[in-house]
Amino acid sequence: MKRLLFYLMILIILGSCGNTGNGELIGVQNRPKFYQPDPYGMAYIPMGSYTMGAGDQDVPYSQLHQPKTISIAAFYMDETEVTNNEYRQFVYWVRDSIARYMLGDILPEKYLIEENLETGEIYDPPYLNWEEDIEWNGEEEREVLQDLFLPEHERYYRKKQIDTRLLYFKYYWIDLLSAARKDYSQGDVKEGGLSNRFEGLSDRSVYIRQETINIYPDTLCWLHDYVYSYNEPMTKQYFWHPAFDNYPVVGVTWKQAKAFCVWRTQLQNSFLTQNDEVTVNEFRLPTEAEWEWAARGGYALSPYPWGGPYTRNGKGCFLGNFKPMRGDYVDDGGLTTVVVGHYPPNDFGLFDMAGNVAEWTIDAYDEATYNFSWDMNQTYTYDAKETDPPSLKRKVTRGGSWKDIAYYLQVYARSYEFQDTAKSFVGFRCVQNYLGRQKGDNPNRASYVRN
């Protein structure tokens, strides 16, 4: 017993000599430091407050954008719309992941990682091995992958063509809005008004949603958008030809744009995890309020991103790609879309926030959004189901496009498209939340507004 007391005293003494903060509350120590670098190809958008909505006459008198003071947190935004070449990286990744999955049945030692060689941990299901290149012309590979190609053999240029109808991307997301909603319909109501669900007795996996999306753009959008117009060359060449690599991707639905954001998040986080770095928050589509704040470039009252009331500069040159005059499409330098970054950026460093292609936002479209939404980080989202009526599938698009008149280029002009439709004049760009100061960051960087 005395020996036990002796050892207990030794443990108490040793414990009192540790780094306990002298009994003070100092938080968990030895936490990794986190510095968020500017994501590649993105511009920093400072937090700020502005008057969202029409600052001039409401020409159609639609009352769709009543003035309202909004406050926005800082974030990052793509400097340009996502290009054909960038979206093609997504398409190739999905293609190669499907091929590796199929080849894993016959060559698991080559295309799959089933075990951690250092720890002996067995992966179930196994990981895809991205270190090994796919031998598309290998004898065994060709036999397995033949279902991934179109039935016709050796089509154009003697190359087999992937059947794009098979390019599905599956991902999961957590429906936080449903989880936060106090739904008393589930479980028995207990004392205090809380159901069993809030006592942790139900399976929280019910809030995990699965999405399976075909991610290949609708290359026929150039034809079904304009029936009596010769757009066959755009249909055949726009997405895959190298000449259009740096043009904005079009023919992408709202759901496909969301899937791209999820994949882009996974792509970056997988790299950071391999290098033992802290993962960052997700890429996503901008809210309508974020988009307008970014488009204004810090100018509170100007109707256009370039800060002036006109669509031309002092030399008479147009400042965006749209439909000027009475249908003189080429007067601004382009017939349809033009290469991204063709016109000068706004003062936040963002290109093509007016014209070229309209852009998807995360927000659902409702004529009365400004009346019932919150005035801090305003957003209105609705996850429409396939069975919902078309009016609930409307998503806000902003910025106007190459086929729009100047009115839709104004920073406050609202429009919409249906979430499951793809258009030749709608693209998108991504945003990412700003988590904190960087190394050497200027503390005065936070917010500013110009008049």
C-alpha positions as CSV (number, residue, x, y, z in Angstrom):
1,M,0.0,0.0,0.0
2,K,2.9,2.4,0.9
3,R,4.5,1.6,-2.5
4,L,1.3,2.4,-4.3
5,L,1.0,5.7,-2.5
6,F,4.7,6.4,-3.4
7,Y,4.1,5.9,-7.1
8,L,0.9,8.0,-6.9
9,M,2.8,10.9,-5.4
10,I,5.5,10.6,-8.1
11,L,2.8,10.8,-10.8
12,I,1.2,13.8,-9.2
13,I,4.6,15.6,-9.0
14,L,5.5,14.8,-12.6
15,G,2.0,15.9,-13.8
16,S,2.4,19.2,-12.0
17,C,5.6,19.9,-13.8
18,G,4.0,19.7,-17.2
19,N,3.0,22.5,-19.5
20,T,-0.4,23.2,-17.9
21,G,-0.4,27.0,-18.3
22,N,0.0,27.5,-14.5
23,G,-3.6,26.5,-14.1
24,E,-4.9,29.1,-16.6
25,L,-7.2,28.5,-19.5
26,I,-4.9,28.7,-22.5
27,G,-6.6,26.3,-25.0
28,V,-5.1,23.3,-26.7
29,Q,-1.5,23.8,-27.5
30,N,0.7,22.6,-30.4
31,R,-2.1,23.1,-32.9
32,P,-0.8,23.5,-36.5
33,K,-0.6,27.0,-37.8
34,F,-2.8,27.8,-40.7
35,Y,-2.1,30.3,-43.4
36,Q,-4.5,30.5,-46.4
37,P,-2.6,31.3,-49.6
38,D,-4.5,33.0,-52.5
39,P,-5.9,30.0,-54.5
40,Y,-4.4,29.8,-57.9
41,G,-6.3,31.9,-60.5
42,M,-8.5,33.5,-57.8
43,A,-8.8,37.1,-56.6
44,Y,-9.3,38.2,-53.0
45,I,-12.6,40.0,-52.5
46,P,-12.7,42.0,-49.3
47,M,-15.7,42.0,-46.9
48,G,-17.9,45.0,-47.2
49,S,-21.3,46.5,-47.2
50,Y,-23.2,47.9,-50.2
51,T,-26.6,48.7,-51.5
52,M,-27.7,45.6,-53.4
53,G,-30.2,46.1,-56.2
54,A,-31.1,48.9,-58.7
55,G,-29.3,52.2,-58.3
56,D,-30.9,53.7,-61.3
57,Q,-34.3,53.6,-63.0
58,D,-36.0,50.2,-63.1
59,V,-36.6,50.3,-66.9
60,P,-39.0,47.3,-67.1
61,Y,-40.5,48.2,-63.8
62,S,-40.2,44.6,-62.7
63,Q,-39.4,45.3,-59.0
64,L,-37.0,42.3,-59.1
65,H,-34.1,44.1,-57.5
66,Q,-35.3,46.6,-54.9
67,P,-32.4,48.5,-53.2
68,K,-31.3,46.8,-49.9
69,T,-28.2,47.2,-47.8
70,I,-26.2,44.0,-47.6
71,S,-23.0,43.0,-45.7
72,I,-20.7,40.4,-47.2
73,A,-17.9,38.4,-45.7
74,A,-14.5,38.2,-47.5
75,F,-14.0,35.5,-50.0
76,Y,-12.0,34.4,-53.1
77,M,-13.4,34.3,-56.6
78,D,-12.1,33.0,-59.9
79,E,-10.6,35.8,-61.9
80,T,-12.3,34.5,-65.0
81,E,-15.1,32.1,-65.9
82,V,-14.1,28.4,-65.8
83,T,-12.6,27.7,-69.2
84,N,-13.1,24.7,-71.6
85,N,-9.6,23.5,-70.8
86,E,-10.2,23.7,-67.0
87,Y,-13.5,21.8,-67.3
88,R,-11.9,19.3,-69.5
89,Q,-9.6,18.4,-66.7
90,F,-12.7,17.4,-64.7
91,V,-14.0,15.3,-67.6
92,Y,-10.7,13.5,-68.0
93,W,-10.5,12.8,-64.3
94,V,-14.0,11.2,-64.3
95,R,-13.1,9.2,-67.4
96,D,-9.8,7.9,-66.0
97,S,-11.4,7.1,-62.6
98,I,-14.1,5.0,-64.3
99,A,-11.4,3.3,-66.4
100,R,-9.3,2.5,-63.3
101,Y,-12.3,1.2,-61.5
102,M,-13.1,-1.2,-64.4
103,L,-9.5,-2.3,-64.7
104,G,-9.3,-3.0,-61.0
105,D,-11.2,-6.2,-61.6
106,I,-8.5,-7.8,-63.7
107,L,-5.3,-5.9,-62.6
108,P,-5.9,-4.8,-59.0
109,E,-2.2,-4.8,-58.2
110,K,-1.7,-2.1,-60.9
111,Y,-4.8,0.1,-60.8
112,L,-5.9,-0.2,-57.2
113,I,-4.3,0.4,-53.8
114,E,-5.8,-2.2,-51.4
115,E,-3.4,-1.9,-48.5
116,N,-1.3,0.7,-46.7
117,L,2.2,-0.8,-46.9
118,E,3.5,1.2,-43.9
119,T,0.7,0.5,-41.4
120,G,-0.8,-2.7,-42.9
121,E,-4.2,-1.1,-43.0
122,I,-6.6,-2.8,-45.5
123,Y,-8.6,-0.3,-47.5
124,D,-12.3,-1.3,-48.1
125,P,-13.1,-0.3,-50.7
126,P,-9.6,0.1,-52.2
127,Y,-8.3,3.4,-53.5
128,L,-7.7,4.1,-57.2
129,N,-4.0,4.1,-58.0
130,W,-3.3,7.4,-59.8
131,E,0.4,6.8,-60.0
132,E,0.0,4.3,-62.8
133,D,-0.8,5.5,-66.3
134,I,-3.7,3.7,-68.1
135,E,-2.5,1.5,-71.0
136,W,-5.4,2.2,-73.3
137,N,-3.9,0.0,-76.0
138,G,-3.0,-2.8,-73.7
139,E,-4.4,-6.2,-74.8
140,E,-6.2,-6.9,-71.5
141,E,-7.1,-3.2,-71.0
142,R,-8.8,-2.9,-74.4
143,E,-11.0,-6.0,-73.8
144,V,-12.2,-4.6,-70.4
145,L,-12.6,-1.0,-71.6
146,Q,-14.5,-1.7,-74.8
147,D,-17.8,-0.8,-73.1
148,L,-16.5,2.6,-72.3
149,F,-16.2,3.6,-76.0
150,L,-18.8,4.2,-78.6
151,P,-19.9,1.0,-80.5
152,E,-18.4,2.2,-83.7
153,H,-14.7,1.4,-83.9
154,E,-12.0,3.8,-85.1
155,R,-14.2,6.8,-85.9
156,Y,-12.8,10.2,-86.6
157,Y,-9.1,10.4,-87.0
158,R,-8.8,6.7,-86.3
159,K,-9.3,7.3,-82.6
160,K,-11.8,5.5,-80.4
161,Q,-14.3,7.9,-78.9
162,I,-15.4,7.7,-75.2
163,D,-19.1,7.3,-74.8
164,T,-19.8,10.5,-72.9
165,R,-23.2,9.2,-71.7
166,L,-21.2,7.0,-69.3
167,L,-19.2,9.9,-67.6
168,Y,-21.0,10.0,-64.3
169,F,-19.6,11.6,-61.2
170,K,-21.0,10.4,-57.8
171,Y,-20.5,12.5,-54.7
172,Y,-22.1,13.0,-51.3
173,W,-23.0,16.1,-49.4
174,I,-24.5,16.9,-46.0
175,D,-27.9,18.7,-46.0
176,L,-27.1,21.0,-43.1
177,L,-30.3,23.0,-43.6
178,S,-32.4,19.9,-43.1
179,A,-30.3,18.9,-40.1
180,A,-30.7,22.3,-38.5
181,R,-34.5,22.5,-39.1
182,K,-36.5,21.5,-36.0
183,D,-38.6,18.8,-37.6
184,Y,-40.9,17.6,-34.8
185,S,-42.5,15.0,-37.1
186,Q,-39.7,12.5,-36.4
187,G,-39.6,10.7,-33.1
188,D,-41.6,11.2,-29.9
189,V,-41.7,14.7,-28.5
190,K,-40.0,14.8,-25.1
191,E,-40.0,17.2,-22.3
192,G,-38.8,20.6,-23.5
193,G,-40.2,20.1,-27.0
194,L,-37.2,18.2,-28.5
195,S,-37.7,15.0,-30.4
196,N,-35.6,11.8,-30.2
197,R,-33.7,13.0,-33.2
198,F,-32.1,15.9,-31.1
199,E,-31.1,13.4,-28.4
200,G,-28.9,11.6,-30.8
201,L,-31.1,8.5,-30.9
202,S,-31.8,8.6,-34.7
203,D,-29.3,7.9,-37.5
204,R,-27.8,11.2,-38.7
205,S,-26.9,9.6,-42.0
206,V,-30.4,10.6,-43.2
207,Y,-28.9,14.0,-43.9
208,I,-26.2,12.6,-46.2
209,R,-27.4,13.2,-49.8
210,Q,-26.0,11.4,-52.8
211,E,-25.8,13.0,-56.3
212,T,-24.9,11.2,-59.5
213,I,-24.4,13.6,-62.3
214,N,-23.4,13.1,-66.0
215,I,-20.7,15.8,-66.2
216,Y,-20.1,16.1,-70.0
217,P,-21.3,19.5,-71.4
218,D,-24.2,19.6,-73.8
219,T,-22.3,20.4,-77.0
220,L,-25.6,20.6,-78.9
221,C,-26.7,23.6,-77.0
222,W,-25.6,25.8,-79.8
223,L,-28.2,24.2,-82.0
224,H,-31.2,23.9,-79.7
225,D,-30.7,27.5,-78.4
226,Y,-30.8,28.9,-82.0
227,V,-32.7,26.6,-84.4
228,Y,-32.5,28.9,-87.5
229,S,-28.8,29.7,-87.2
230,Y,-25.8,28.0,-88.6
231,N,-24.0,27.0,-85.4
232,E,-22.8,23.5,-86.5
233,P,-19.1,24.5,-86.3
234,M,-19.5,25.5,-82.7
235,T,-21.2,22.2,-81.9
236,K,-18.4,20.2,-83.4
237,Q,-15.5,22.2,-82.2
238,Y,-16.2,24.5,-79.2
239,F,-15.5,22.2,-76.3
240,W,-12.7,19.9,-77.6
241,H,-10.7,21.9,-80.1
242,P,-7.5,23.5,-78.8
243,A,-8.4,26.8,-80.4
244,F,-11.2,27.2,-77.8
245,D,-9.2,26.1,-74.7
246,N,-9.3,29.5,-73.1
247,Y,-12.9,30.3,-73.9
248,P,-15.6,30.0,-71.2
249,V,-17.2,26.6,-70.9
250,V,-20.9,26.6,-71.8
251,G,-23.5,23.9,-72.1
252,V,-23.1,23.2,-68.4
253,T,-26.1,22.8,-66.2
254,W,-26.4,24.2,-62.6
255,K,-26.0,20.7,-61.2
256,Q,-22.9,20.1,-63.3
257,A,-21.4,23.3,-62.1
258,K,-22.0,22.2,-58.5
259,A,-20.4,18.9,-59.2
260,F,-17.3,20.6,-60.6
261,C,-17.0,22.6,-57.4
262,V,-17.1,19.4,-55.3
263,W,-14.5,17.7,-57.5
264,R,-12.2,20.8,-57.4
265,T,-12.4,20.7,-53.6
266,Q,-11.5,17.0,-53.5
267,L,-8.7,17.6,-55.9
268,Q,-7.1,20.3,-53.7
269,N,-7.7,18.5,-50.4
270,S,-6.3,15.2,-51.6
271,F,-3.0,17.0,-52.5
272,L,-2.9,18.8,-49.1
273,T,-3.6,15.6,-47.2
274,Q,-0.7,13.8,-48.9
275,N,1.6,16.6,-47.9
276,D,0.3,16.6,-44.2
277,E,-1.1,20.1,-44.6
278,V,-4.4,21.3,-43.2
279,T,-7.2,21.0,-45.7
280,V,-9.1,24.1,-46.8
281,N,-12.7,24.8,-47.1
282,E,-14.7,24.0,-50.1
283,F,-15.1,25.5,-53.5
284,R,-18.6,26.5,-54.4
285,L,-20.8,28.6,-56.6
286,P,-21.1,32.2,-55.4
287,T,-24.3,33.5,-53.8
288,E,-26.2,36.2,-55.7
289,A,-25.1,38.8,-53.2
290,E,-21.5,37.8,-53.3
291,W,-21.6,37.9,-57.1
292,E,-23.0,41.4,-57.2
293,W,-20.5,42.7,-54.6
294,A,-17.6,41.2,-56.5
295,A,-18.9,42.6,-59.8
296,R,-19.1,46.1,-58.4
297,G,-15.4,46.1,-57.8
298,G,-15.8,48.3,-54.7
299,Y,-17.9,51.0,-56.5
300,A,-21.2,51.5,-54.7
301,L,-23.1,53.4,-57.3
302,S,-21.8,52.5,-60.7
303,P,-24.1,50.3,-62.9
304,Y,-21.2,48.5,-64.6
305,P,-18.2,46.6,-63.3
306,W,-15.7,49.0,-64.9
307,G,-17.1,51.8,-62.7
308,G,-18.8,54.0,-65.3
309,P,-22.3,54.6,-66.6
310,Y,-21.4,53.8,-70.3
311,T,-20.5,50.6,-72.2
312,R,-17.7,52.3,-74.1
313,N,-14.4,53.8,-72.9
314,G,-13.1,57.3,-73.8
315,K,-11.8,56.0,-77.2
316,G,-15.2,54.6,-78.1
317,C,-14.3,50.9,-77.6
318,F,-16.7,48.6,-75.9
319,L,-15.8,47.3,-72.5
320,G,-17.6,44.0,-72.6
321,N,-18.8,41.3,-75.0
322,F,-22.6,41.7,-75.5
323,K,-25.2,42.6,-78.2
324,P,-24.6,46.3,-78.9
325,M,-26.6,48.6,-81.0
326,R,-29.4,46.8,-83.0
327,G,-27.8,43.4,-83.2
328,D,-24.3,44.3,-84.3
329,Y,-22.7,41.4,-82.5
330,V,-19.2,42.0,-83.9
331,D,-18.9,45.6,-83.0
332,D,-17.5,44.7,-79.6
333,G,-14.8,42.4,-81.0
334,G,-16.6,39.0,-80.9
335,L,-19.4,37.3,-82.7
336,T,-20.3,34.9,-79.8
337,T,-18.0,34.1,-76.9
338,V,-14.5,35.5,-76.8
339,V,-11.4,34.3,-74.9
340,V,-11.6,35.0,-71.2
341,G,-9.7,38.0,-69.9
342,H,-10.1,39.8,-73.3
343,Y,-11.4,43.0,-71.7
344,P,-9.8,44.9,-68.7
345,P,-10.7,43.6,-65.2
346,N,-12.6,45.6,-62.6
347,D,-10.9,47.0,-59.5
348,F,-11.1,43.6,-57.7
349,G,-9.1,42.0,-60.5
350,L,-12.1,40.1,-62.0
351,F,-12.6,39.7,-65.7
352,D,-15.8,39.4,-67.7
353,M,-18.2,40.2,-64.9
354,A,-20.4,41.8,-67.5
355,G,-20.9,40.0,-70.8
356,N,-19.2,37.0,-72.6
357,V,-21.3,34.4,-70.7
358,A,-23.9,34.8,-67.9
359,E,-22.9,32.9,-64.7
360,W,-24.7,30.5,-62.4
361,T,-25.1,31.4,-58.8
362,I,-26.0,29.1,-56.0
363,D,-29.3,31.0,-55.3
364,A,-32.7,29.9,-56.3
365,Y,-34.7,32.5,-58.1
366,D,-37.7,34.2,-56.5
367,E,-39.1,37.6,-57.4
368,A,-39.5,38.5,-53.7
369,T,-36.0,37.3,-52.5
370,Y,-34.9,40.8,-51.4
371,N,-38.0,41.1,-49.2
372,F,-37.6,38.0,-47.0
373,S,-33.9,37.3,-47.0
374,W,-31.4,38.2,-44.4
375,D,-29.2,41.3,-44.9
376,M,-25.9,39.6,-43.9
377,N,-24.4,37.2,-46.5
378,Q,-27.8,37.1,-48.2
379,T,-28.7,33.9,-49.9
380,Y,-31.8,31.9,-50.8
381,T,-31.3,28.3,-51.7
382,Y,-33.7,25.5,-52.6
383,D,-32.7,22.0,-53.5
384,A,-35.3,21.2,-56.1
385,K,-36.2,17.6,-56.8
386,E,-37.0,16.1,-60.1
387,T,-40.7,15.9,-59.3
388,D,-40.9,19.6,-58.4
389,P,-42.6,22.0,-60.8
390,P,-40.4,24.1,-63.1
391,S,-40.9,27.3,-61.1
392,L,-39.0,25.7,-58.2
393,K,-36.1,24.8,-60.4
394,R,-35.1,28.3,-61.4
395,K,-31.6,29.4,-60.4
396,V,-30.2,33.0,-60.6
397,T,-27.9,33.9,-63.4
398,R,-25.9,37.1,-63.4
399,G,-23.8,39.3,-65.7
400,G,-25.4,39.0,-69.1
401,S,-23.8,37.3,-72.1
402,W,-22.7,37.7,-75.6
403,K,-26.3,37.6,-76.9
404,D,-27.8,40.0,-74.3
405,I,-28.4,43.8,-74.6
406,A,-26.6,46.2,-72.3
407,Y,-29.4,46.2,-69.7
408,Y,-28.4,42.7,-68.5
409,L,-24.8,43.7,-68.2
410,Q,-25.6,46.0,-65.2
411,V,-24.3,44.7,-61.9
412,Y,-27.8,44.5,-60.4
413,A,-29.7,42.9,-63.3
414,R,-31.2,39.5,-62.4
415,S,-32.2,36.7,-64.6
416,Y,-32.6,32.9,-64.3
417,E,-32.3,29.6,-66.0
418,F,-33.6,26.2,-65.0
419,Q,-31.2,24.1,-63.0
420,D,-31.4,21.1,-65.4
421,T,-30.9,23.1,-68.6
422,A,-27.7,23.9,-70.5
423,K,-27.3,27.0,-72.5
424,S,-24.7,28.3,-75.0
425,F,-24.6,31.6,-73.1
426,V,-24.3,30.4,-69.5
427,G,-21.1,29.5,-67.7
428,F,-19.8,29.8,-64.1
429,R,-17.0,30.6,-61.8
430,C,-16.1,29.3,-58.3
431,V,-15.6,31.0,-55.0
432,Q,-14.0,30.0,-51.7
433,N,-14.4,31.4,-48.2
434,Y,-11.6,33.5,-46.7
435,L,-10.6,31.9,-43.4
436,G,-8.1,34.4,-42.0
437,R,-5.0,36.4,-42.5
438,Q,-2.0,35.1,-44.5
439,K,1.7,35.4,-43.9
440,G,2.6,39.1,-44.1
441,D,-1.1,40.0,-44.7
442,N,-2.0,43.7,-44.5
443,P,-4.4,44.1,-41.5
444,N,-6.0,47.0,-43.3
445,R,-6.9,44.8,-46.2
446,A,-10.3,43.9,-44.8
447,S,-12.9,46.3,-46.3
448,Y,-13.4,49.2,-48.6
449,V,-16.1,50.8,-50.7
450,R,-15.7,53.5,-53.3
451,N,-18.4,56.0,-54.4
